[in-house]
Amino acid sequence: MCIQYVFFTFWENARMQVVSPSLYENCSLKDTVETLKDSNMTVTDAALINLVIKYFFAYVYPETVDQTAKLHDIEQLFGQVLYFFRHTNDPVAVAGSDADARLWHFMTNHAYGLSMLGDVAATVEIVKDIINRSIDPAAFDYCYTGLDLGTGTGILLLAQYIQALRNDFRSVRNIGRDINPYSVSRAADLATSL
C-alpha cells in the first residue's frame, strides 16, 4: 500500500524553494505578460522570474493562465518534476493515484521542454535578452515576424511577442516549429490563451 503514494508523498514533506517569496508577484501569468508588454514599464529580473515560473506552471496546468497560482503549488510542481528526472526509469515511482500517473505521463511526453524551461536562471537570461532588445519597427514597416525553430514549450515565442509589443509593432506574427507533437499542441494552446 505505501508504494501507491511514493510520488507525491515524497514532495508533500519537502519544500523546494524556486524563488524567494519576497520576489514572487501575486498575480496571474496573463497579468504578468500584460505588465511586461508595456514599454513604459521597466523589465526587472523579478518580473522575468515570475514570467518563467508561472509559464512553467501554466505549461503543465494550462487552465491556470489567468489564475493566480500559489507559490507553494509552483514549488511543489518544480519538486515533482525534479523527482521525475531523478527517477525516470523507476517504475515504482509512478505508482499511485490516477493524478500521479497522468502527471508522470505528461512529464514523459514533455521531458525535454520541461528540463529547458525548468532551468529558470538560463531561461530568464534568454527571455531578458529577447524582451529588452530594441528594434526599429519602421525599418520593418511595423510588421514583426518571429521564428523559433525547436520551440519546445513556447516561452521564447512569448518573449518575442512581448518584444514586438514593447517596440510598438502593429502587426505581430510568431512562428514556432518543433518535432514533438505534444509540445507543439501545448505551446499553441498557451499562445492562444495568452
Order of alpha helices (4+ residues) and beta strands (2+ residues): alpha-alpha-alpha-alpha-alpha-alpha-alpha-beta-alpha-beta-alpha
